[in-house]
Amino acid sequence: MKKILLLLILFSPFLILLLPSKQPEMLLLPSKNNKPNVYIFTSKHCPYSRRFREEFLPELKRKFAGEVNFLDLDTATAQGSSLYSKAAPQCMEQVGVPLLIAGNKCFTGYPYSIKEKSVDAINAALKANTQRKKTGK
């Protein structure tokens, strides 16, 4: 019994590594209306950004109208460039444009990553926002 207890004491700090990590929402700009922000970084010089803005962004904005704040940022502007510089390191390997950030998830590359996964990430950000409102955190 003492050996089991000793083993538990020795290895319990490592058990925390097995728990799933819950990354906080990436807040580049504060939300003005208590709705989650969805950051969209594009470049007017990028053909993939242009296709994303023309083909998918209007559909995304219609789907989540009134539920989230869409912050459409051009990386060629001072604000867009500054916020992109803050976001890119947190997105790890997900760099480039178009870049969509919803909650703590980053997606780049149109149509693949963004089109396939952004709706689920926005829904997850909405759910997390609802939970924060309920708990007051």
Secondary structure, DSSP 8 states (H G I E B T S, - for coil): -HHHHHHHHHHHHHHGGGS--------SS--SSSS-EEEEEE-TT-HHHHHIIIIIHHHHHHHTTTTSEEEEEETTSHHHHHHHHHHHHHTTT--SSSEEEETTEEEESTTHHHHHHHHHHHHHHHHHHHHHHHHT-
